[in-house]
């Protein structure tokens, strides 16, 4: 197929997808809708879900709420068998999502015997950013993820987190103050209660809340289709409003 024809078809599909979302949202009216995203900043499959999360964040009328669940509750160094398992999982995630995995991670950080994984520092960093500017929580989360999987940085270190906060436009001193004030343990405990209530056994998980009603989201079927995920969410909003 000629490249020009292929590009035209892709453009047409994109317009149709945007149209379906718009129709759903027109029908949705003034309903209250939130997509709850249960994640961990150091969960590889959550990194793979980034395109879905970003697509969902662009759906008008749909709020996105982040819930960090504490995949690594204590500082953990990885034995060789766990490193091999993670490498295999990263390969599968890369194929499904198209997310970048840098050599600094694959040939550096992942092989570093001093690498320590812990959810509390990175979760606290996202909470600190949200306390300063709620609109930048997702930017901080994705900044942490790319620093780890793409650039091979030790994101549990405070200075690395300070740098990421500065890169997304926050004052580093204000971030430091907020970081000391947040209660990551309470947040993680709250997320764990939500996971128990909805029967979520791992990360990532999504729950769609519309006018106080919670329903599971079949995100796995959209693993390689963020546009389809956004379209599905828009359709759910429209169907709820029409009911």
N, C-alpha and C positions, 0 to 999 in steps of 0.2 A: 504494500500500500504506500503511495507517495506520502512524504512527510507532511506536505501541506494538507492533504486530506485527513491524515491522522490528527493533526493539530486542530482542524476544523471540527472533527468529531468530538475531541476532548473538550473543546470550547462549548459545543452544543450540550454535552452531558453536564458540564459545570453550570450552564444557564438553567437547565432543567432542574438540577438539584437545588439551586438557589430559589427557583420558583416554587418547588414543593415546600421548602422551609417557610417561605413567605406566606404561602396559602395557609399553612398550619398555624402560623403565628397570628394571621388576621382573624382566624376562627377562634384563637385562644383568648382574645380580648384582654381582660384585666386579671386573669387568674394569677395566683401566686405559685411560682415554680422554682424549685431549687434542685440542682444535681449535686448530690453528696458524693464526693470522691474520697474513698478510703484507700490510703496509700502508705508508703514509707519512702522517704527520699533515697534510701539505699536498697530499694527493691528493684532488681533488674527488669522484671516484667512491668513495673510501674514506669520505668524509663521508656520501655517499648510502647507504653500506652500514651506517651506524651502527645502524639499527633491527634489521638481521640480527644484528649482533654482540651487541647487548644481549639479543636473544631467545636467542641461543646461550648467553650467560653465565648465563641462568636455567635451563638444562637441568641438573637434578641429576645428579651423577656425571660431568659433563663439565668438564674443566679448559680454560681459555682461555689461550693463550700468544701474546703479541704479538711480532711481528718487524718492526721498522722497516727498510725497504729502501733508503732514500736516493734518492727520486725527483729531488730537486734537490741534487746532490752539491756544487755550488759556488754561492756567492751569485749570484743571477740577477735582473736587471731585465727586465721583459716588454715587448717591442715591441708596437705596436698590433695587428698581426695575431694575435699570441698572446693578447692580451687579448680580442679578438673571438672567438677559438676557445674560450677558457675560458668566456666568457659564454654561448655557444651550448651548451656541454657542461653548464654549471650549470642551464640551463633544462630540458634533458632529464633531468638527475639529479633536479631538484626534482619533476618530473611523476611520475617512477618511484617516488621514495622518500617524498615528502611532507616532506622536510627543509626547515627555514626558511632562507631567504637574505635577510638584512636589507638595508635601504636603505643603512646605513652601509657595507656591503660593496659592493653593486651600484653605488651612485652616489658612493661615496667611495673606499674602499681599492682597488677594482679599477681605478679611473681615476687613481690616484695614481702619478705617474711615478717617485716615490722608493721604491715598493713593491719590496722585495727578498725573494725566496723562497730559502730554504736549509733543507735537511732536518736538518742536524746539530744545531742548537740545540733544535728541537722534539723530535727523537728522544732527545737527551740528557736533556731534561726528563722524558720518560716513564720512561726508565731510572732517573733519580734518584729519582723517586717510588716506583718499584717496589723500589728498594734500601731505602727507608724503610718502606714498607708495600705488599707485593705485591698486596694486594687493591684498591689505588687506582690501579693503572696505567691501567685502562680509563677511570676517571673523569678522569684527567689528559689522556688522549688526546682524549676527547670535549670536555673543557673547552677545549682548544686549538682544536679544530675549530669549536666554536661561537663562540669569541672571534674567529676569522678570518671565517667565512662569515656569521655572524649579526650580530656586533657590529662588524665591520670594524677589528679591532685588529691591530697589527703583532706577530705572535706570535713572530717571531725575536728580538725584543728581550727582554733578560733581565728587566727590570722587569715586563713583561707576564706572563712565565712565572712569576715570583715571586708575582704577584697571583693567578694561576690556582691555583697550589699552595696558597696560603692559603685560597682559596675552597672547596677540596675538603677542608679541615680539617688541612693540614699546617703545621708550624712553618716560617716562611719562612727563618729562619736555618739550620735543619737542611736545608732544601731546597737552599739556596745551597751548603752544604758538600758535599752529595751530588752536586750538579750539577758541581762541580769535580773530583769523584773518578771519575765514570763514563767509560768509553771508548766513545763513540758510534761511532767509526770501526771498531773491532773488531766491534761489534754489527752494523753495516750490512754489513760484509764477510761475516760469518757468514750473514746473511739472504740475501745475494746468492748464496752457495754453495747454500743450500737452494733458492732459485729456479731455479738452474741444474739441480740434481738432479731437481726435479719438473717442469721444463719450463714454469715460470711466466714469461710474457713481460711482465707488467705488474701493476698494482695495481687493486683488491684481489685477493688470492687466498687460498683456504682449503684446508687439508689436514687430514684427519681421521686421527689416529693412535690405533689401538686395539690394545693389547697388542703394541706395537712394529711393527705393520703400518700403512703409510701409504697413503692413498687420496685421490684428488682429490674435491673437493666442487663440485657443480654450482650454485654460488651465484647465477649469473645468472638462472636460472629462478625464483628466489624474490625477485627484486629488489623487488617490491611486496608480498611476502607473508612477513613475519618469523615469523608464527605457523606457517606451513607449513614454514619453514626449521627451526624448533625441533622440529616434529613429525618431519621427515625425519631429523634428527640422532638423536632418541630412537629412531626405528625402526632406524637403522643399528646403534646400540648393542645393541638387542634381537636383531637378526638375527645379529650377530657372536657373541653369547653362546649363541644357540641352535644355531649351526653345529657 
